[in-house]
Amino acid sequence: MSSEKLYLPGLNGIRAVAALTVLFGHMWAPFGNWGVSPSWHIPWPSAPVTTFFVISGFLITYLLMNEIGKTNDVSIPKFYMRRILRIWPLYYAYLGLALFSVWLFNDEINNAAWFYTFFSGNISHAMGLGIIPLFHFWSLGVEEQYYLWYPWMVKYNKKRVFTFVSVLCVCWFVAKLAAFVFLGKGLAYRILGVTQFDCMMLGAMGAIMYYRKTEWFIKLCSNRMVTVIAWILFFTSGLYANYIPSPIRNEFIALVSLFVIMAGLLRKPLLENRIMNYLGQISYGIYVIHPLLLYIFTRLIQPVNYMRSDVASIIIFISITALTIGIASLSYRFFEMPFLRMKSRFSIVQSTNAVTSIC
């Protein structure tokens, strides 16, 4: 097996922005618990979890396409071992710590715990059922459910994979629109909307076209004006996203995210530097860990009465961000990395998300 590893420039930077945007967005709500009402606000990029879905759909598909190109097949057992070793250790470690913390503070542990245990947080989320430091696990449920069927579909439709992905993407989107039109914002619409398979498949479509060097797609994504517009729309989405009708909002952000990914691959990556690369490496930890820190601190830190609200908000903002990054860094180095090294044993196509680390 060749020791050369596949690296996709720019993805870490986009991961970092998405993870930090989730952190900053979730940090805003607890300010009230600390007696802080900041007058400042930064319009972070909108729907960062949707961006994560597009990255995931793109990366998984691109690796599968390379695997097919190398072996003319997809090894399902090895695919699942890679996903398990990447997702499950931190997921279940955090789940245990979160439930213990909720019990420690005498808060309610409801039936949503079972949904989280079996990667179904998106269902409980759509039902309005959840546990505070675990609400964000809905997105990991979406990804794991996607992995249940997606590699099988690729394996048995290798030559027609783009057609299948495209049709399924459109069908999912149409089903969501139909649920909205005929049933309103009921449970069916909420489940289809939360479970953003169409956004993941949009990333998959981009990966297939990139792998196959589809001429019109490469030409479009290489265009300087398209690249500039994509980055502007990506960074300013917090200003305009709420004006986009909710049934198509995530799909619009997903399309913008795909063009930003392609801009990094086909032109000079805007976010390709050591800091953003490192933050992208530990982005899974940042995403998973931060709600528990917010949960604990909102119960331990009393309202701030001895300094100006804006000053207190900035101190809290910087402190929580630094602490989250620090703990995520420790988690990555001492807890996640041993599993990631094991993961490489099941990789037919060796890939890296940094010079020395396995994605």
C-alpha positions as a printed NumPy array, in Angstrom:
array([[  0.   ,   0.   ,   0.   ],
       [  1.384,   3.401,  -0.94 ],
       [  2.456,   5.637,   1.932],
       [  1.315,   8.731,   0.044],
       [ -1.668,  10.313,   1.78 ],
       [ -4.511,  12.191,   0.174],
       [ -4.898,  15.759,   1.442],
       [ -7.655,  18.209,   0.517],
       [ -6.496,  21.79 ,   1.18 ],
       [ -8.876,  24.285,   2.722],
       [-11.198,  21.8  ,   4.454],
       [ -9.628,  22.316,   7.877],
       [-10.142,  26.054,   7.704],
       [-13.812,  25.662,   6.807],
       [-14.214,  23.088,   9.592],
       [-12.635,  25.538,  12.032],
       [-14.969,  28.372,  11.058],
       [-18.001,  26.084,  11.328],
       [-16.99 ,  24.719,  14.758],
       [-16.201,  28.148,  16.199],
       [-19.44 ,  29.548,  14.794],
       [-21.405,  26.832,  16.602],
       [-19.495,  27.595,  19.805],
       [-20.054,  31.354,  19.54 ],
       [-23.726,  30.917,  18.696],
       [-24.357,  28.623,  21.665],
       [-22.426,  30.937,  23.972],
       [-24.878,  33.757,  23.403],
       [-27.811,  32.144,  25.248],
       [-26.041,  31.632,  28.637],
       [-25.111,  35.32 ,  28.888],
       [-28.495,  35.87 ,  30.519],
       [-27.665,  33.297,  33.196],
       [-24.557,  35.3  ,  34.025],
       [-26.507,  38.539,  34.261],
       [-24.795,  39.846,  31.137],
       [-26.535,  41.697,  28.309],
       [-23.862,  42.555,  25.742],
       [-24.659,  45.367,  23.349],
       [-22.261,  43.995,  20.734],
       [-23.071,  41.235,  18.286],
       [-21.183,  39.667,  15.405],
       [-23.25 ,  38.111,  12.566],
       [-21.483,  34.744,  12.408],
       [-21.907,  32.576,   9.286],
       [-25.321,  30.946,   9.289],
       [-26.122,  27.218,   9.623],
       [-22.561,  26.002,  10.393],
       [-23.83 ,  22.46 ,  11.021],
       [-25.107,  22.406,   7.428],
       [-21.569,  23.269,   6.341],
       [-20.312,  20.305,   8.385],
       [-22.817,  18.062,   6.587],
       [-21.581,  19.222,   3.184],
       [-17.949,  18.661,   4.184],
       [-18.81 ,  15.192,   5.48 ],
       [-20.758,  14.229,   2.363],
       [-17.957,  15.543,   0.15 ],
       [-15.051,  13.927,   2.005],
       [-16.656,  10.525,   2.536],
       [-17.692,  10.319,  -1.109],
       [-14.328,  11.477,  -2.434],
       [-12.56 ,   8.809,  -0.378],
       [-15.033,   6.168,  -1.566],
       [-14.501,   7.206,  -5.194],
       [-10.742,   6.881,  -4.723],
       [-11.263,   3.48 ,  -3.111],
       [-13.319,   2.345,  -6.109],
       [-10.641,   3.677,  -8.427],
       [ -8.03 ,   1.679,  -6.541],
       [ -9.865,  -1.617,  -5.891],
       [-13.037,  -1.394,  -7.997],
       [-14.999,  -2.022,  -4.809],
       [-16.021,  -0.545,  -1.443],
       [-15.091,  -2.435,   1.719],
       [-18.155,  -1.958,   3.922],
       [-16.6  ,  -3.467,   7.103],
       [-13.542,  -1.206,   6.817],
       [-15.752,   1.811,   6.125],
       [-17.695,   1.212,   9.334],
       [-14.57 ,   0.595,  11.375],
       [-13.178,   3.939,  10.211],
       [-16.382,   5.751,  11.15 ],
       [-16.687,   3.981,  14.508],
       [-13.112,   4.778,  15.498],
       [-13.536,   8.426,  14.522],
       [-16.972,   9.154,  15.988],
       [-17.842,   6.716,  18.751],
       [-15.063,   7.097,  21.384],
       [-15.541,  10.826,  22.011],
       [-19.293,  10.575,  21.414],
       [-19.895,   8.006,  24.132],
       [-17.31 ,   9.438,  26.523],
       [-19.03 ,  12.813,  26.295],
       [-22.484,  11.203,  26.564],
       [-21.498,   9.581,  29.856],
       [-19.972,  12.782,  31.253],
       [-22.97 ,  14.865,  30.175],
       [-25.532,  12.526,  31.749],
       [-23.473,  12.356,  34.936],
       [-23.318,  16.171,  35.075],
       [-27.057,  16.51 ,  34.549],
       [-27.65 ,  14.005,  37.366],
       [-25.142,  15.827,  39.582],
       [-26.988,  19.133,  39.181],
       [-30.351,  17.435,  39.788],
       [-31.689,  18.271,  36.337],
       [-34.044,  16.005,  34.431],
       [-32.782,  13.072,  32.41 ],
       [-35.685,  12.234,  30.122],
       [-36.3  ,   9.634,  27.423],
       [-34.121,  11.594,  24.998],
       [-31.178,   9.796,  26.611],
       [-32.2  ,   6.645,  24.726],
       [-32.303,   8.552,  21.44 ],
       [-28.795,   9.895,  22.039],
       [-27.522,   6.448,  22.999],
       [-28.585,   5.042,  19.624],
       [-27.628,   8.025,  17.418],
       [-31.216,   9.209,  17.01 ],
       [-30.904,  12.672,  18.516],
       [-32.328,  14.197,  15.349],
       [-35.627,  12.408,  16.002],
       [-35.883,  13.582,  19.617],
       [-34.821,  17.054,  18.462],
       [-37.671,  17.16 ,  15.931],
       [-40.048,  15.997,  18.679],
       [-38.907,  18.83 ,  20.952],
       [-37.376,  16.373,  23.401],
       [-33.831,  16.773,  24.633],
       [-31.302,  17.123,  27.441],
       [-29.526,  20.468,  27.664],
       [-25.83 ,  19.554,  27.159],
       [-26.781,  16.952,  24.531],
       [-29.065,  18.896,  22.207],
       [-26.28 ,  19.258,  19.637],
       [-26.014,  15.474,  19.266],
       [-28.856,  15.62 ,  16.739],
       [-26.318,  16.344,  13.985],
       [-24.175,  13.315,  14.828],
       [-27.315,  11.188,  14.662],
       [-27.922,  12.496,  11.145],
       [-24.405,  11.558,  10.061],
       [-24.513,   8.071,  11.545],
       [-27.894,   7.37 ,   9.945],
       [-26.52 ,   8.552,   6.604],
       [-23.644,   6.089,   6.941],
       [-26.09 ,   3.218,   7.481],
       [-27.142,   3.215,   3.846],
       [-24.843,   5.481,   1.858],
       [-21.741,   3.228,   1.422],
       [-24.006,   0.364,   0.336],
       [-25.593,   2.561,  -2.294],
       [-22.155,   3.57 ,  -3.596],
       [-20.867,  -0.018,  -3.546],
       [-23.698,  -1.428,  -5.653],
       [-24.11 ,   1.526,  -8.   ],
       [-20.503,   2.382,  -8.765],
       [-21.071,   3.371, -12.388],
       [-24.335,   5.186, -11.751],
       [-23.539,   6.644,  -8.363],
       [-23.951,  10.269,  -9.476],
       [-27.403,   9.533, -10.91 ],
       [-28.527,   7.775,  -7.734],
       [-27.179,  10.498,  -5.444],
       [-28.729,  13.259,  -7.54 ],
       [-32.145,  11.609,  -7.676],
       [-32.131,  10.858,  -3.945],
       [-31.052,  14.421,  -3.154],
       [-33.882,  15.891,  -5.216],
       [-36.421,  13.414,  -3.795],
       [-35.468,  14.254,  -0.217],
       [-35.735,  17.985,  -0.915],
       [-39.092,  17.613,  -2.698],
       [-40.43 ,  15.439,   0.129],
       [-39.482,  18.147,   2.633],
       [-41.175,  20.842,   0.544],
       [-44.283,  18.68 ,   0.138],
       [-44.439,  18.065,   3.881],
       [-44.213,  21.817,   4.481],
       [-46.866,  22.712,   1.886],
       [-49.401,  20.021,   2.78 ],
       [-48.723,  19.372,   6.464],
       [-47.193,  22.63 ,   7.685],
       [-44.369,  22.656,  10.207],
       [-45.468,  19.361,  11.726],
       [-43.391,  16.388,  12.782],
       [-42.83 ,  15.082,   9.24 ],
       [-41.426,  18.419,   8.055],
       [-39.289,  18.825,  11.178],
       [-37.769,  15.346,  10.835],
       [-37.047,  15.818,   7.125],
       [-35.694,  19.307,   7.773],
       [-33.442,  18.316,  10.67 ],
       [-32.206,  15.182,   8.896],
       [-30.322,  17.026,   6.179],
       [-29.481,  14.097,   3.935],
       [-29.996,  16.298,   0.877],
       [-27.26 ,  18.668,   2.059],
       [-24.885,  15.757,   2.591],
       [-25.755,  14.417,  -0.858],
       [-25.102,  17.839,  -2.358],
       [-21.571,  17.556,  -0.983],
       [-21.401,  14.016,  -2.394],
       [-22.418,  15.239,  -5.858],
       [-19.649,  17.835,  -5.74 ],
       [-17.114,  15.168,  -4.748],
       [-18.101,  12.875,  -7.621],
       [-17.825,  15.684, -10.155],
       [-14.506,  16.788,  -8.686],
       [-13.151,  13.226,  -8.767],
       [-14.33 ,  12.721, -12.354],
       [-13.086,  16.188, -13.348],
       [-16.481,  17.112, -14.802],
       [-15.537,  19.925, -17.137],
       [-18.422,  22.366, -16.642],
       [-18.321,  21.964, -12.852],
       [-14.553,  22.454, -12.609],
       [-14.742,  25.461, -14.913],
       [-17.587,  27.026, -12.91 ],
       [-15.921,  26.481,  -9.542],
       [-12.564,  27.751, -10.834],
       [-14.057,  31.061, -11.96 ],
       [-12.633,  33.933,  -9.938],
       [-15.942,  35.786,  -9.692],
       [-17.788,  32.651,  -8.54 ],
       [-15.124,  32.09 ,  -5.887],
       [-15.337,  35.657,  -4.602],
       [-19.145,  35.568,  -4.474],
       [-19.078,  32.202,  -2.669],
       [-16.756,  33.466,   0.052],
       [-18.754,  36.677,   0.497],
       [-22.007,  34.727,   0.781],
       [-20.372,  32.297,   3.212],
       [-19.028,  34.914,   5.621],
       [-22.063,  37.222,   5.437],
       [-24.733,  34.514,   5.66 ],
       [-25.54 ,  35.577,   9.223],
       [-26.833,  38.86 ,   7.801],
       [-29.21 ,  37.477,   5.197],
       [-30.016,  33.836,   5.998],
       [-33.137,  34.655,   8.021],
       [-34.63 ,  36.314,   4.947],
       [-34.437,  33.051,   2.989],
       [-37.617,  30.926,   3.352],
       [-36.935,  28.202,   5.929],
       [-37.733,  25.223,   3.613],
       [-34.834,  26.151,   1.311],
       [-32.48 ,  27.936,   3.724],
       [-30.224,  25.   ,   4.578],
       [-29.98 ,  23.941,   0.94 ],
       [-28.857,  27.446,  -0.043],
       [-26.179,  27.45 ,   2.671],
       [-25.163,  23.947,   1.573],
       [-24.692,  25.131,  -2.016],
       [-22.598,  28.095,  -0.844],
       [-20.54 ,  25.741,   1.347],
       [-19.891,  23.436,  -1.613],
       [-18.591,  26.31 ,  -3.725],
       [-16.358,  27.416,  -0.839],
       [-14.953,  23.873,  -0.567],
       [-14.294,  23.807,  -4.295],
       [-12.665,  27.247,  -4.159],
       [-10.137,  25.843,  -1.701],
       [ -9.419,  22.845,  -3.909],
       [ -9.22 ,  24.605,  -7.26 ],
       [ -7.792,  27.971,  -6.275],
       [ -5.558,  29.16 ,  -3.419],
       [ -7.291,  28.131,  -0.149],
       [ -8.349,  31.244,   1.745],
       [ -8.18 ,  29.612,   5.191],
       [ -5.097,  27.428,   4.715],
       [ -2.697,  28.328,   7.541],
       [ -1.269,  26.642,  10.653],
       [ -3.782,  28.081,  13.099],
       [ -6.875,  27.285,  11.039],
       [ -5.492,  23.864,  10.132],
       [ -5.016,  23.014,  13.786],
       [ -8.452,  24.301,  14.785],
       [ -9.889,  22.225,  11.944],
       [ -8.106,  19.147,  13.269],
       [ -9.695,  19.539,  16.696],
       [-13.051,  20.817,  15.378],
       [-14.858,  17.586,  16.314],
       [-13.769,  18.065,  19.921],
       [-14.733,  21.743,  19.884],
       [-18.168,  20.848,  18.576],
       [-18.801,  17.948,  20.964],
       [-17.344,  19.359,  24.196],
       [-18.432,  22.997,  24.371],
       [-22.103,  22.563,  25.463],
       [-21.055,  20.711,  28.618],
       [-18.652,  23.511,  29.551],
       [-21.423,  26.074,  29.057],
       [-23.829,  23.906,  31.052],
       [-21.441,  23.562,  33.998],
       [-20.367,  27.193,  34.073],
       [-23.907,  28.563,  33.927],
       [-24.597,  26.584,  37.101],
       [-21.387,  27.472,  38.908],
       [-20.777,  31.105,  37.968],
       [-23.015,  33.632,  39.665],
       [-24.436,  36.687,  37.854],
       [-21.787,  39.323,  37.211],
       [-22.569,  42.426,  39.312],
       [-19.162,  44.001,  39.72 ],
       [-18.221,  45.081,  36.175],
       [-19.802,  46.556,  33.095],
       [-21.93 ,  44.12 ,  31.127],
       [-19.938,  44.512,  27.906],
       [-16.618,  43.974,  29.689],
       [-17.968,  40.887,  31.454],
       [-19.339,  39.462,  28.196],
       [-15.977,  39.869,  26.439],
       [-14.108,  38.212,  29.346],
       [-16.582,  35.303,  29.409],
       [-16.476,  35.02 ,  25.618],
       [-12.675,  34.814,  25.475],
       [-12.403,  32.536,  28.523],
       [-14.934,  29.97 ,  27.32 ],
       [-13.434,  29.963,  23.821],
       [ -9.902,  29.447,  25.143],
       [-11.019,  26.741,  27.578],
       [-12.971,  24.891,  24.88 ],
       [-10.029,  24.946,  22.487],
       [ -7.676,  23.84 ,  25.255],
       [ -9.806,  20.875,  26.319],
       [-10.501,  19.909,  22.693],
       [ -6.757,  19.978,  22.048],
       [ -6.077,  17.693,  25.004],
       [ -8.887,  15.385,  23.911],
       [ -7.5  ,  15.198,  20.396],
       [ -3.951,  14.475,  21.481],
       [ -4.472,  12.088,  24.362],
       [ -7.889,  10.515,  23.765],
       [ -8.816,  10.679,  20.069],
       [ -5.409,  10.149,  18.46 ],
       [ -4.939,   6.531,  19.641],
       [ -8.223,   5.636,  17.943],
       [ -7.264,   7.618,  14.836],
       [ -4.027,   5.658,  14.572],
       [ -6.061,   2.458,  14.741],
       [ -8.387,   3.89 ,  12.089],
       [ -5.533,   4.098,   9.598],
       [ -5.266,   0.294,   9.625],
       [ -8.687,   0.112,   7.984],
       [ -8.003,   2.825,   5.392],
       [ -7.679,   1.566,   1.835],
       [ -7.068,   5.142,   0.693],
       [ -4.784,   6.796,   3.242],
       [ -5.816,  10.379,   3.922],
       [ -4.673,  13.171,   6.186],
       [ -6.231,  16.382,   7.473],
       [ -2.825,  17.788,   8.407],
       [  0.846,  17.125,   7.869],
       [  1.01 ,  14.592,  10.712],
       [ -2.585,  13.672,  11.552],
       [ -5.154,  11.308,  10.14 ],
       [ -8.552,  12.721,   9.241]])
